[in-house]
Amino acid sequence: MLPPCKSSPGHVCFFHAFRHCVSPVFRRRPCLNEPCADPVLARTATAWLAAAVIPLGGCLALVWGLGPEILAPVAAVAGAGGCVALAVAVLRTRRLTRHMTALCQEAAALRQQVVASGKLAVVGEQAAGVAHEINNPVAIMMEEAGWVLDILDGDDFATPDNLAEMRRALTQIRVQGARCKEITHLLLTYARKPDDACSNTDLNALITQLVALSGSRAKAARVQVTTALAADLPRVAAPASQLQQVLLNCINNAVDAMEPGGGALAIATSRVGDKVGLTVTDTGPGISPAVMERLFEPFFTTKAAGKGTGLGLSICAGIVRELGGEISVHSPAGGGAIFNILLPAAAQATPAPDCTETP
């Protein structure tokens, strides 16, 4: 049984226990909470302690981090070859691992919330354009319905000419109603909760849908949108909801960059080895080197207050990298910006459910 430490009654001195277990070179037993008067002794104790910590792989340091309450029982049985210290270190490591796992899960949940918030922000930006897009067919429907009512209010509405005119008007109302349904379907498809079971997406079809969804906003900004979609393009191994987020953010950023003067926006797809390539090119003012360095940082934006959250491109980069892809941007000397995205192609041998929805 080791005697207690004089300066800390009721506790076994750690260095004292270490002296008994390792070497009889010590003439006095230094205590953790009192300075050592003999510098040679202090250096010797430090050397022996370091020699013990290194073979244990840092276990002793972990034990030290548990606090003074664990040092006494560990030191009391240190002669057992450090087994207790190792066991405590393992327990400590397991506890830290569980804590880190919980933190990672919490970070993933927070990231999903940020993505959802960014998605809702994009929905809000598209809503104004969708409302404008729906106004035109609704106006046509109201005009045709009024014309039908005028015919019905006449004295002799059942003439062949009137019946033919009413049929034409009702057909036009049906066509414009279908157009409204298509527009709202695109917005609802984007806004709804993603289905994680889907993992294969037809990128070309998705681009066609999203260009139609954002067409009114681009037209209002005097931006001409063109597409060059590669034939026989393999599906992308990613949910459509995530690719929608990436595409709409890229489109909206390009349109914002070209306001108010307008310009051209080109979207192209290609096959690059075992990956699917996506290129978004605009003719805006370009990106300065200072902005380029921070382009994908969260909450970084060059837009006016109230026009952007600074999360769009950050979310894009996070989604692309999470999918196992790559994203890069280049700004030519003459202006404009080119976003290049590489996405993993879906395996042909094991087809997964198609994530691309059609109106």
Secondary structure as GFF3:
##gff-version 3
##sequence-region A 1 359
A	DSSP	alpha_helix	14	22	.	.	.	ID=ss1
A	DSSP	alpha_helix	39	53	.	.	.	ID=ss2
A	DSSP	alpha_helix	59	65	.	.	.	ID=ss3
A	DSSP	alpha_helix	68	76	.	.	.	ID=ss4
A	DSSP	three_ten_helix	78	80	.	.	.	ID=ss5
A	DSSP	alpha_helix	83	152	.	.	.	ID=ss6
A	DSSP	alpha_helix	160	191	.	.	.	ID=ss7
A	DSSP	beta_strand	200	201	.	.	.	ID=ss8
A	DSSP	alpha_helix	203	220	.	.	.	ID=ss9
A	DSSP	beta_strand	223	228	.	.	.	ID=ss10
A	DSSP	beta_strand	236	237	.	.	.	ID=ss11
A	DSSP	alpha_helix	240	258	.	.	.	ID=ss12
A	DSSP	beta_strand	263	272	.	.	.	ID=ss13
A	DSSP	beta_strand	275	282	.	.	.	ID=ss14
A	DSSP	alpha_helix	289	293	.	.	.	ID=ss15
A	DSSP	alpha_helix	312	322	.	.	.	ID=ss16
A	DSSP	beta_strand	326	330	.	.	.	ID=ss17
A	DSSP	beta_strand	337	344	.	.	.	ID=ss18
###
